[in-house]
Amino acid sequence: MNIMDENEPKQNSVWEFIKVVIISLLIVIPIRTWIAQPFIVEGASMVPNFHDGEYLIIDEISYALNPPKRGEVIIFRYPLNPSEYFIKRIIGLPGETVTIRNGIITIKQQSSDQAFVLGEPYIPNGFRTGPDETVELAADQYFVMGDNREASSDSRVWGPLPKGNITGRVFVRLWPVNRAGFVK
């Protein structure tokens, strides 16, 4: 006669549950730590392109392989309080000189004597870019600005962004569903 312990099925299901949790953590933690991370937009600094409450996934691994590019939307640690995260667009790259005059942004690259006017199709007409200023970026600094220039605390207020503060680039918008998709 085969006698079965009444607790054996319960123990097996508890053990199976523990194995599933451990395997899930072994997969999720490295992905969330080094590859992708979720963020929720707070505030109006990136309107009309990103709105308060939108749920984003950022790519944390690309910048280990390639440097950030002008025009990319990034998530970074706020230089004046690294416990806070901000979302902004890259305007100026390391070694460049960014000049804002009468609402027009010009960029002078280190390797050239000529400057070019930055085209910004993501900014609606009527959004004011100011105040007038010129900023020379060091080899590890970026100039970032919110798309909603009048409601953005950015490099115009607190200075250039150190490269080490960049967490990653915005990759996917998951919420709201009607605006879901990859971010260009």
Secondary structure, DSSP 8 states (H G I E B T S, - for coil): -----TTHHHHHHHHHHHHHHHHHHHHHHHHHHHTEEEEE--SSTTTTTS-TT-EEEEESSHHHHS---TT-EEEEE-TT-TTSEEEEEEEE-TT-EEEEETTEEEEE-TT-S-EEE---TTS-TT----S-EEEE--TTEEEEE-SSGGG--SHHHH--EEGGGEEEEEEEEEESGGG-EE--
